[in-house]
Amino acid sequence: MARLRRGLRKKERCTVCFNSKSVKNLEILPCQHRYCDYCFSRLALTAMANEQLFPPKCCSQMIPSEQVLSKLTEKEKALFKLKTREYATPARERRYCPAMRCGKWMPLEKLKSQSTTQLCPYCGTAICPGCRDKAHAPGKCSFDPGLTEFLELARTQGWQRCFHCGAMVELDEGCPRITCRCGADLCYKCGGPWLICHHNALGNVTAQCQTGAPLEDGLGTHDAGELAAIVAAMKFAERELEE
């Protein structure tokens, strides 16, 4: 009994923040890393907001859903379950609200399949089930001004479109290898699959991509870009919880 009490009083450091915590207040992951409650919930929230990080992992080992859910609030649990369904849906079959201030994934069962106009279950925006843009006058689906304007903006900004799911991706700086939320790796210079572009097994560019433009290896800036993406993902998840 005394040994058990000593074990409960024992302190270890959180792998992330390095704060000393009682062992009983640390979450031990499959990789044996230890997280305090705050850092563990941040890990889960970050994964919810970024499909490439979902489900939550540490050292590339998936954390059991039961363990994740045990440390989340009721609102966070609901979001985790919703994101599990969203990311399990093939990218091309997902429906997102076209309203810029919403943009949330809409489960198909919440949309009236036979209706000529559907409503976003979150913000109430009227949606055309044909072109999936905001509701418009009959017969306008063949010409989608919103999509046309968006594609023109993408062209002028130099954005790329994922060859796998069609989503638009943007890269500010860093390595030209970019991973879409659907999991596809593409070359940001030409938009083609990264494996087709000339590079060696370590991922360093050895020649030129399909555009013929020389690529920079982006070493050093790539890690900074990943960190910025994680911070942005955390902020996004926190905004969803506030709504």
C-alpha positions as CSV (number, residue, x, y, z in Angstrom):
1,M,0.0,0.0,0.0
2,A,2.8,2.4,0.9
3,R,4.5,1.5,-2.4
4,L,1.3,2.4,-4.3
5,R,1.1,5.7,-2.5
6,R,4.7,6.5,-3.4
7,G,4.0,5.6,-7.0
8,L,1.0,8.0,-7.1
9,R,3.1,10.8,-5.6
10,K,5.9,10.2,-8.2
11,K,6.3,13.1,-10.6
12,E,7.4,13.0,-14.3
13,R,7.6,15.6,-17.0
14,C,5.1,16.2,-19.7
15,T,6.7,15.3,-23.1
16,V,5.4,18.6,-24.6
17,C,5.5,21.4,-22.0
18,F,8.1,19.7,-19.7
19,N,6.0,20.7,-16.6
20,S,6.3,18.2,-13.7
21,K,3.1,16.4,-13.0
22,S,2.0,13.5,-10.8
23,V,2.1,10.3,-12.7
24,K,-1.6,9.8,-12.1
25,N,-2.3,13.1,-13.9
26,L,-0.3,12.2,-17.0
27,E,-1.7,10.4,-20.0
28,I,0.6,7.6,-21.1
29,L,0.4,7.0,-24.9
30,P,1.1,3.8,-26.8
31,C,4.6,5.1,-27.6
32,Q,5.1,5.6,-23.8
33,H,5.3,9.4,-24.1
34,R,3.5,11.2,-21.3
35,Y,1.2,14.1,-21.8
36,C,-0.5,16.4,-19.3
37,D,-4.2,17.0,-19.7
38,Y,-3.8,20.3,-21.4
39,C,-1.2,19.2,-23.9
40,F,-3.1,16.0,-24.6
41,S,-6.3,18.0,-25.4
42,R,-4.3,20.4,-27.7
43,L,-3.0,17.3,-29.5
44,A,-6.5,16.1,-30.1
45,L,-7.8,19.5,-31.2
46,T,-5.0,20.0,-33.6
47,A,-5.7,16.6,-35.2
48,M,-9.4,17.4,-35.5
49,A,-8.7,20.5,-37.6
50,N,-6.1,18.9,-39.9
51,E,-7.0,15.7,-41.8
52,Q,-3.3,14.9,-42.3
53,L,-2.9,14.7,-38.5
54,F,-6.1,12.7,-37.9
55,P,-6.6,10.4,-36.0
56,P,-4.4,11.8,-33.2
57,K,-0.9,10.2,-33.1
58,C,2.4,10.4,-31.3
59,C,5.5,8.9,-32.8
60,S,3.4,7.8,-35.8
61,Q,1.4,5.5,-33.4
62,M,-2.4,6.0,-33.4
63,I,-3.9,6.9,-30.0
64,P,-7.0,4.7,-29.3
65,S,-10.2,6.7,-29.7
66,E,-11.4,5.6,-26.3
67,Q,-8.3,7.2,-24.7
68,V,-8.8,10.4,-26.7
69,L,-12.5,10.7,-25.8
70,S,-11.8,10.1,-22.1
71,K,-10.0,13.4,-21.9
72,L,-12.3,15.6,-23.9
73,T,-15.2,17.8,-22.9
74,E,-18.7,16.9,-24.2
75,K,-18.5,19.5,-26.9
76,E,-15.0,18.3,-27.9
77,K,-16.3,14.7,-28.0
78,A,-19.1,15.7,-30.4
79,L,-16.6,17.4,-32.7
80,F,-14.2,14.5,-32.6
81,K,-17.0,12.1,-33.6
82,L,-18.1,14.5,-36.4
83,K,-14.6,14.8,-37.7
84,T,-14.2,11.0,-37.6
85,R,-17.2,10.7,-40.0
86,E,-16.1,13.6,-42.2
87,Y,-12.6,12.3,-42.8
88,A,-13.9,8.8,-43.4
89,T,-16.0,10.1,-46.2
90,P,-14.2,10.1,-49.6
91,A,-13.1,13.6,-50.5
92,R,-15.1,13.8,-53.7
93,E,-18.3,12.8,-51.9
94,R,-18.1,15.4,-49.2
95,R,-20.5,18.4,-49.1
96,Y,-19.3,21.7,-47.6
97,C,-21.4,24.8,-47.1
98,P,-20.5,27.3,-49.9
99,A,-20.9,30.3,-47.5
100,M,-17.5,31.8,-46.8
101,R,-18.3,32.4,-43.1
102,C,-19.4,28.8,-42.6
103,G,-17.7,26.3,-44.9
104,K,-18.6,23.4,-42.6
105,W,-18.9,19.8,-43.7
106,M,-22.6,18.8,-44.1
107,P,-23.6,15.2,-43.4
108,L,-25.8,13.9,-46.3
109,E,-28.6,12.8,-43.9
110,K,-29.0,16.5,-42.8
111,L,-29.7,17.5,-46.4
112,K,-33.0,17.0,-48.2
113,S,-32.0,14.9,-51.2
114,Q,-35.2,15.5,-53.2
115,S,-35.4,19.2,-52.6
116,T,-34.6,21.7,-55.4
117,T,-33.0,23.9,-52.7
118,Q,-31.0,22.5,-49.7
119,L,-30.2,24.4,-46.5
120,C,-26.9,24.3,-44.6
121,P,-27.8,22.7,-41.3
122,Y,-25.4,25.1,-39.5
123,C,-25.9,28.5,-41.0
124,G,-29.1,28.1,-43.0
125,T,-27.5,29.1,-46.4
126,A,-29.7,28.0,-49.3
127,I,-27.7,25.6,-51.6
128,C,-28.3,24.3,-55.1
129,P,-27.9,20.5,-55.0
130,G,-26.8,20.5,-58.7
131,C,-23.6,22.7,-58.6
132,R,-23.4,22.8,-54.8
133,D,-23.0,26.5,-54.8
134,K,-25.4,29.0,-53.2
135,A,-29.0,28.7,-54.5
136,H,-29.7,30.5,-57.8
137,A,-32.3,30.8,-60.5
138,P,-33.3,27.7,-62.4
139,G,-31.1,26.7,-65.3
140,K,-28.0,28.5,-64.1
141,C,-26.0,25.4,-63.1
142,S,-24.3,25.1,-66.5
143,F,-22.6,28.5,-65.8
144,D,-21.3,28.9,-62.4
145,P,-19.9,32.5,-62.0
146,G,-18.7,31.8,-58.5
147,L,-16.6,28.9,-59.6
148,T,-15.3,30.7,-62.6
149,E,-14.3,33.7,-60.6
150,F,-12.6,31.4,-58.0
151,L,-10.6,29.5,-60.6
152,E,-9.5,32.8,-62.2
153,L,-8.4,34.0,-58.8
154,A,-6.5,30.8,-58.2
155,R,-4.8,31.2,-61.6
156,T,-3.6,34.7,-60.8
157,Q,-2.5,33.8,-57.3
158,G,-0.6,30.8,-58.6
159,W,-2.5,28.3,-56.5
160,Q,-2.6,24.6,-57.4
161,R,-5.5,22.2,-57.6
162,C,-5.0,18.7,-56.1
163,F,-4.8,16.1,-58.9
164,H,-6.6,13.6,-56.6
165,C,-9.6,15.3,-55.0
166,G,-9.7,18.7,-56.9
167,A,-9.3,20.8,-53.8
168,M,-7.3,24.0,-54.1
169,V,-4.1,24.3,-52.2
170,E,-1.8,27.2,-51.4
171,L,1.8,27.4,-50.4
172,D,3.4,30.6,-49.0
173,E,7.0,29.3,-48.7
174,G,9.0,26.2,-48.1
175,C,9.4,22.9,-49.8
176,P,7.4,22.5,-53.1
177,R,6.2,19.1,-51.9
178,I,2.8,19.7,-50.4
179,T,0.3,17.3,-49.0
180,C,-3.4,17.9,-49.6
181,R,-6.0,17.2,-46.9
182,C,-7.0,14.1,-48.9
183,G,-3.6,12.7,-48.4
184,A,-2.2,13.1,-51.9
185,D,1.4,14.4,-52.3
186,L,1.8,16.9,-55.1
187,C,4.4,19.1,-56.6
188,Y,3.4,22.7,-56.0
189,K,5.3,23.9,-59.1
190,C,3.4,21.8,-61.6
191,G,0.5,20.3,-59.7
192,G,1.4,16.7,-60.6
193,P,2.0,13.8,-58.3
194,W,5.2,14.4,-56.3
195,L,6.5,10.9,-57.0
196,I,6.5,11.7,-60.8
197,C,8.7,14.7,-60.3
198,H,12.5,14.1,-60.2
199,H,13.8,13.6,-56.7
200,N,15.8,11.0,-54.9
201,A,14.7,8.7,-52.1
202,L,15.3,11.3,-49.5
203,G,12.9,13.7,-51.1
204,N,15.6,16.1,-52.3
205,V,15.0,17.5,-55.8
206,T,17.7,16.3,-58.2
207,A,16.5,17.7,-61.5
208,Q,13.4,19.6,-62.6
209,C,9.7,19.1,-62.2
210,Q,7.2,18.8,-65.0
211,T,7.2,22.5,-65.5
212,G,10.9,22.5,-66.3
213,A,11.4,25.0,-63.4
214,P,14.2,24.2,-61.0
215,L,13.0,23.5,-57.5
216,E,14.5,24.4,-54.2
217,D,14.9,21.7,-51.6
218,G,13.3,24.0,-48.9
219,L,15.2,22.4,-46.1
220,G,14.8,24.4,-42.9
221,T,11.8,26.3,-44.0
222,H,9.7,23.1,-44.4
223,D,9.7,22.5,-40.6
224,A,8.7,26.1,-39.9
225,G,5.8,25.7,-42.4
226,E,4.6,22.5,-40.7
227,L,4.7,24.3,-37.3
228,A,2.7,27.2,-38.7
229,A,0.1,24.8,-40.1
230,I,-0.2,23.1,-36.8
231,V,-0.8,26.4,-35.0
232,A,-3.4,27.4,-37.6
233,A,-5.1,24.0,-37.2
234,M,-5.3,24.5,-33.4
235,K,-6.9,27.9,-33.9
236,F,-9.3,26.5,-36.4
237,A,-10.4,23.8,-34.0
238,E,-10.9,26.2,-31.2
239,R,-13.1,28.4,-33.4
240,E,-15.3,25.5,-34.3
241,L,-15.8,24.7,-30.6
242,E,-16.8,28.3,-29.9
243,E,-19.5,28.3,-32.6
